[in-house]
C-alpha cells in the first residue's frame, strides 16, 4: 500500500529521534511537572503548558515536544489523585471519576481505586497513541466530513447524557441542565453580539462565566465546605489501604469496558471544539448503561472509575488529530500547544495539513512520545501515591484553607479580575445548595459546557441549511440529514431512552433523606425566578438579533415548564418524597459546624481581598483559620501561613501571574507580591 | 541551538527571573532607560492562538536582546470582549507604576470599535505612545468552480451565486471583506459565531462556506496548501499602500490582483465616491498598521526613545528579513515618525466614512453601536 510505504520509514525515523537519553530526560521532566500541576485541583494542562511557553522559543523541536507531551499526557493520570482522594476534580477531564472514586476512598479503598484508575489511564493513553498512529493516515477525509450539522448532533449527543445523570427525579435533572445552559448563555451572544442577562456597566458579565470558575464553584467548593463542616479527615481509615493488586485485577476484569471507553475518548477527542470536559461524562454514561447491576454507582462502583479514566487519557491522543492535521485545537490545552510548536526551533514545524507532508517523522515522534509519557507517568504516579495519599489523613481543617487558596488563585487566573472571586463564591453557593437539595450537578455542568457549542452550531446549521434549501429542497435535505447525522440521531435517541429508564437506580451522590417541604420549595422558586427573568430578558432582544434570542428563550421555556411541573408535584406529594431531598434534614451528615459560619470564612477571604489585596488577605485568613478553626497554636499557625504564602508566591512567579489587588493597592504602590 | 545550550538557556531563564523576584526595581535615568534585571510585560488583549500572539511571540525574544540591560520580556494574554477589555485596562495604567516595564500590543480589532464609537470603548489611542507599527495584508479566495466563473478580473458572473461566509462579526475586521464583496455586487451571507479566522477556513474546507478571506500570515500557512491541492483559488488581495497613500499590489502576493483592480474591472463597482472612500478608510485603519506596540499614557521621552531604538535595532539585524518573512510576511515594520504617522492614519477615519459604515451596518446587519 502506498500509505504504508511512506509511513513505515517515518515511523522508524521517529523512533530514532526519541531514543536518545536527553529526549527521554526532557520527557520525564515534563511528566514530573505535569504531575505537580495535575495533582492540584483546578490547574490542568492549560496552566501547565502556559508555564512552559516562555522556554519554547528556539528550543530544539524534539526536546520541546518531549517536555510538552510529557506534561499533557500525564495530567489526566495525575488529576485522579484529587478526584479520588479529595473528591475534587483535578481537572475538567476527571469530573466523572469523583462520583465513584471518592466514595471508594471514603471506604478505605483508595489504593484499589487509584490502581484501577492508573491501569485504565495507562491503557487509555496507549490506545489513544495507537489510534493516533492509524488516524493520522485515515482521519483527514473523515474529519472533513464533519460539517456543522454533524457537530451539532455530537453536541446534542453529549447533552443526552444528562438523562443518565439526572438522578432520582428526572425533571430535576432536566431543569438543572437547563439552568446550566442558561448560565452558559450569559454575556454577549456569539451571533449578533446582543447581551443576555448582562449589562455593559458590568464588563465582567459581558464575557460570560469561565469553565474554571463554574467547575470549581459547582464541584470543588460544595465538597470542601461539606468536609469542613464534618470536621474530620477525608478518609477515616489507613490512607490507601491495601488492594493495589485488586485494582489492577478490577481493571483486567473490565478490560472490554476500558477498550470501549478508550475508543469513546479517542473519538470525542478527535472532534474539535468539544474539548475534554464532556469525554468523561459520555464514558461514565456508557459505563452505567453497560453495567447490569447499577445499584452501586455513586457509592463506590469500580467500573465508574475505570470508564472515565480510560477515556480521558485516550482523549489526548484523539485531540492531537485535529491539532496536528488541521491546526484546529480540540481543547484549551491544545490551543496553547499549537502556539508553543510555532515557537520551537526556528519555526520550521507548522501544524496543519502540511505537517503530514513535511514533518511526518515529527508527527510520529509525537505519537511515540505520547505513548511513552503515559507509561512513565503511570509509573511515577504509582511510586508517588503513598506520599500523596497521606494528604487524606490530615484533618481537613488543615487542608481546606490550602485548597481554598489554590482554588481562589486558579479562579483568578481565568480572568485576572477580582470579580472572578465573587463569581466563584456565587456559583459555589449555588453548588452548595444544589448539592443540599440533590439537584444533579453533573447535569448542570454538562448544560453549561455544551451551551455555547449547541447554540453556535444550531444557529450556523440553520443559516447554512436555509441557503441550501434556497438552491433546492434536495440539496437542503442532503445537507441536514447526512448519513453521519442519521447515525448520531439514532445513537442519541437510544441513549436518552436507555438513560431515563436507568437514571432512577443511580444515586449519583448517595442516598439523601427527605423531610420538610419549605427549604426545597424555596430553592425551586428561586431557580424558577431566575429562569423566568432570563426568559423575559431573552424575549426582549430585538428582531434583527434574533439569532441571539432563540436559543436562550427556547431553553429557558423548556426549563420553566419543567420547573412548574416540579412545583405542582411538590404540592401534591408528601414530605418524604424524593422531591424534597435535603441533606440538612436531621443533620444526616453529622455536621459539627453550620453552613453559614463555614461559608463565612470563605466570604471573609473574599472581602479582605477586595480591601487589602490577595496576599495580605490570605495571610490574615490562613493565620486566623488555623488558629481559631483548626485550633492549632499561634506558632503552628504562623508557620502554616508562611508556607502557604511562599507556595503561592512561587506558583505565581513560575506562571508569571499577578494576584488580585484590593482597595489598599489603589492608594499607593506596594512591592510584588503585594501589588 | 545545541541541546546543552537549550538546557543552559532554560536554567538561565529561571535564574534571571529568580534574581528579579528578589531585587527591587532600579530607577532609570539619563538618556534612555536601563532595564537590567527587570521583567517587561507585553500585554496582548487576545488569546494565545491568534495572530497577535504569533506577532508578539516573534518579537518578544528579539526585544529582550535589543533592550538595554536585556530584560526578560514576557507576553501576557488578557483576552476579553474582542480586545476591548485589555485595552480598557491598559488605558488605566500609569507610566510611573511601570517605568517602562509595561507595553501593550493592539490590533485591528482594537481599532475598529474605537473608530465606530462602540460604547464599551473607554480607551483613547491619542493618550498612548506608539513605538512600533506592523502592517499586514489579506487575501480573499474562492472554490475553483466559482473562481472559474470570473471573467479575468470581472466578477460580474458571480453576482447570481449565494455566498456563505464564516464571520467573526460585522463590526470587526470582517467589515473590510464584507463591504468589498458587497461593492462587487456579490450576495454574501455571513454566518456569525465563529471564534477565529481559522474556523472560517475550516468551514470553507468542509464546503459549507464558499468564500473566505485570511490575513497574510494565515493565508501563507493555511490556504497555500489548499491552492496547491487545487481546492482553493485566490480571488484578490486587499493590496498595500505606497508612500503616496495609493493602493498597490501587496508585495507578499505580487501576482494577485488587488481589490481595486477587480473593482475597476467589474462594471457596477466604483473606485471613487462615498462607498469606496469608506472602504479605503477602513482598510487603511485595519491592515497597513494593524498591530502596534504602545507605552502607557505619560511615558517619559527616555522610555519612548529606548523602545524606538530597540525596535530599530531589531529591524537592522542582518537576519531580520529572513526570520520575519516566514512568520510575519513582507510588510513594513514602522518605528519613530513612520509609526506615529501610521497611528494617525489608522485611528483617524473621515467622519463621512464613519457615517457611511455606521449607516451600512445598521441597514444591512441591524447593528447599532449604542
HADDOCK unambig.tbl for C-alpha pairs under 7 A between the chains (distance, minus, plus):
assign (segid A and resid 55 and name CA) (segid B and resid 10 and name CA) 6.16 0.50 0.50
assign (segid A and resid 59 and name CA) (segid B and resid 6 and name CA) 5.93 0.50 0.50
assign (segid A and resid 60 and name CA) (segid B and resid 1 and name CA) 6.62 0.50 0.50
assign (segid A and resid 60 and name CA) (segid B and resid 3 and name CA) 6.78 0.50 0.50
assign (segid A and resid 144 and name CA) (segid B and resid 206 and name CA) 5.66 0.50 0.50
assign (segid A and resid 145 and name CA) (segid B and resid 206 and name CA) 6.83 0.50 0.50
assign (segid A and resid 147 and name CA) (segid B and resid 206 and name CA) 6.22 0.50 0.50
assign (segid A and resid 190 and name CA) (segid B and resid 192 and name CA) 6.98 0.50 0.50
assign (segid A and resid 190 and name CA) (segid B and resid 193 and name CA) 4.59 0.50 0.50
assign (segid A and resid 191 and name CA) (segid B and resid 192 and name CA) 4.75 0.50 0.50
assign (segid A and resid 191 and name CA) (segid B and resid 193 and name CA) 4.63 0.50 0.50
assign (segid A and resid 200 and name CA) (segid B and resid 120 and name CA) 6.71 0.50 0.50
assign (segid A and resid 207 and name CA) (segid B and resid 80 and name CA) 6.24 0.50 0.50
assign (segid A and resid 207 and name CA) (segid B and resid 81 and name CA) 6.10 0.50 0.50
assign (segid A and resid 335 and name CA) (segid B and resid 49 and name CA) 6.07 0.50 0.50
assign (segid A and resid 336 and name CA) (segid B and resid 48 and name CA) 6.14 0.50 0.50
assign (segid A and resid 336 and name CA) (segid B and resid 49 and name CA) 6.75 0.50 0.50
assign (segid A and resid 339 and name CA) (segid B and resid 48 and name CA) 6.53 0.50 0.50
assign (segid A and resid 339 and name CA) (segid B and resid 49 and name CA) 5.88 0.50 0.50
assign (segid A and resid 354 and name CA) (segid B and resid 225 and name CA) 6.89 0.50 0.50
assign (segid A and resid 456 and name CA) (segid B and resid 193 and name CA) 5.96 0.50 0.50
assign (segid A and resid 460 and name CA) (segid B and resid 191 and name CA) 6.01 0.50 0.50
assign (segid A and resid 463 and name CA) (segid B and resid 191 and name CA) 6.78 0.50 0.50
assign (segid A and resid 544 and name CA) (segid B and resid 366 and name CA) 5.49 0.50 0.50
